[in-house]
């Protein structure tokens, strides 16, 4: 009993550590004992199965076979004899034997085309004939399972024990992998907590407790730093099976992550009173979400923002300070596009349902606000609404597309160039001849100036000589 208690406690401890069931541990022990018996005492045609009672620590070994017809065994034996006879035949009869084999192979194919079952070979390891089964069990019938108990003649050897140990380790590892896969497969599309383990190049490894997950560069927030030991909320993108075990892919930049964070932080969203209709996100910069409600007493935007912004601020801090715009959903596309372009104030919106395009008119001072930095506001509004939005100023008539502010600047620059080109073309014929005339006299003046300078140099040279002569005379007089 002491041994049985120790085995039971060890099995329970493995279940707690590996997070697997006791039944899987018992199945692992049974498979290991079957391998050990087959290693030391097993025969060729034995299908060894072990039944293990963990409470008493007793194991029973059986040879398990299924009852089949005698004709199946006879046909298999006949085919085996024919094959041997063909192998023993000489080279002269090789062609005839090949033709016979083709005929034998073609005959079952014709039967299968008529709807009859294919002929299956008799497997003496897992099957037993009806006559042999009746010798072991009087009331045996077809498809019955006959269990013949086997008794180990001696204790298991060292090699058998080593083999059983390897089988147990391998089976437990496989059971653990299956448990992890099933656990996290059910969490796909959910937000979970994780701790940063380490960083290998651009890949970040996340510790989830029973498993280690991957945060690839494409799923990271730009310019976000990850330090070992840091706790984060992450979105489970996919769980895949690989030869090395389950592969868990996480994300910090997925748009659904913001949606799930609102489910966690806002009770009205989690209980269904407020619904998040659409979401558009540029990770690390800004997110726009559209919310709606069927209840008149609830303000959908206010419930998501919270008192003094407490609810939305919690989500903003969780995603690294990313800005979040919360707008109210409208079934009317004109009203919805107007709300989507907030904080800019829109004067008028014209829509074309056939092309899914919209032209929003704003004041001159609201144009840059409606476009946003690098076209971000109008781009996110287009993603949120599903419409291609162009913005026009009420005064200048400048048009900016949803693709970004750069296109708007290029268009404005092109217009200004087009306005300047006619004037430049008109001035060009007048200025070019005048420039040529002025250029020629300038060269002439330079040529004329050169001799004047030479004359001045020549005049100055005698004066310098006179001064040096006078200086020499003065020195002589002084020396005297």
Residue, then its C-alpha position, 0 to 999 in steps of 0.5 A: x500500500x505504501x508503494x501504491x500511495x507513493x505512485x498515486x501521489x506522484x501521479x497527482x503531482x505530475x497532473x498539477x505541474x503539467x496541468x493534465x488529467x489523471x486519466x492521461x497519466x494512467x494511459x501513459x503508464x499503461x503504454x510504458x508497461x506494454x512497451x516494457x513487456x514487449x521488449x522482454x517477453x513479447x512474441x511476434x504476433x501478440x497485441x499487448x495491452x496493459x490495464x493498470x490500477x493506480x490505487x493498488x499499483x497492480x498491472x494486468x497484461x492481455x493479448x487483445x485480438x478481434x474475431x474475423x472469418x476463417x475465409x479471410x485467413x485462408x485467402x491471405x494464406x493462399x495469396x502468401x503461398x502464390x507469392x512464394x511460388x512466383x518467387x521460386x519460379x525460374x526466369x522463363x516463367x517470370x513473364x507468365x507469373x507477372x501476367x497472373x499477378x496482373x489478373x489477380x490484381x485486376x479481379x478485385x478492382x472489378x469487384x470494387x467497381x460493382x460495389x463489393x468491399x475490398x479484400x483485406x489481408x488477415x493480420x495475425x497480430x490483431x485478429x483471430x479466426x472464428x474457430x480459434x476464438x471458439x477454442x478460447x471462448x465458447x460463445x465467440x462471435x464475429x467482431x468480438x474482442x478476445x482478451x487472453x491474459x499474459x503473465x510475465x515470467x520474471x521481473x522487467x529488465x534494465x533495458x525494458x525499464x529504461x524504455x518505459x521511462x522514455x515512453x512515459x517522458x514522451x507521452x507526458x510531453x505530448x499530453x502537456x502540449x495537447x493541453x496547452x493547445x486546447x487551452x489557448x485555442x479557446x482563447x483566440x480573439x481574447x486579451x490575456x496577461x503576459x510577462x516579457x521574458x526576453x527579446x531575440x532580435x526583433x522578436x519578443x518572447x512572452x511568458x504566459x505561465x504554462x507556455x511561451x508565446x511570440x510577439x512578432x515585429x509586425x504585431x508590435x506597436x511602433x516605438x514601444x519599448x519592451x523590457x524583461x519582467x514588464x507585464x502587458x495585456x496582449x491579444x491572441x491572434x492565432x494558435x498553431x500546431x508545430x513539431x516543437x509544440x503549440x505556437x501562440x502568436x500575440x499582438x499589441x497592434x491589432x484593432x480588436x485589442x482596443x475593442x476587447x479592452x473596452x469590453x473589460x473596462x466599460x460595464x455597458x459594453x460588456x453587458x451589451x447596452x453599448x455596442x462598438x459598431x466599427x473601429x479604425x486604428x493606427x497603432x501607436x498614434x490614434x484610434x477611432x471607434x464608433x459606438x451605439x446603443x438601443x437604450x434611450x437613457x444611456x449616452x454611448x460616448x459618455x459611458x465609454x469615456x467615463x467620469x472625467x475620462x477615467x475609463x478611456x484613460x485606463x485604456x490609453x495608458x494600457x496601449x502606451x498613450x495612444x489617442x482614442x476618438x470615440x464618436x456616435x454611430x449613425x445609420x445616415x452616412x452623412x451624419x456618420x461621416x460628419x461625426x467621424x471627421x471630428x474634432x473638425x467641424x463639417x459644414x456640408x457632406x455630399x455623398x455618391x453611393x454608387x462609388x462610395x465617395x463623399x465630399x466634406x466641406x469645412x471652413x478654411x481654418x478647419x481644413x488642416x484639422x479635418x485632414x490631420x497630421x499627415x492625413x491621419x484624421x481623414x484616413x481613419x475617418x475613411x476606414x471607420x465609415x467605409x467611404x472614400x472622403x474628400x475634403x474641400x474648403x468653403x473659400x479656396x475650394x482646395x480638395x484633399x483626399x483621404x489618402x493623406x495630406x501629402x496629396x493635398x499639398x501636391x495638388x495645391x502646389x500644382x494649382x499654384x504652379x499652373x497659376x504662375x505659368x501663364x504669367x511666366x510665359x507672358x514675361x519670358x519673351x520680353x525678358x530674354x532679349x533684354x537679358x542678352x543685350x545687357x549681358x554683352x555690354x557687361x563683358x565689354x565693360x570688364x574688358x575696358x576696365x583691364x587696361x585702366x588698371x594696368x595704367x594705374x599700376x604702371x603710374x604707381x611703380x615709379x612713385x614706389x621707386x622714388x620713395x625707396x630711393x629717398x629712404x636710402x638717402x635718408x639712411x646714408x645721411x643718418x649714418x654720416 
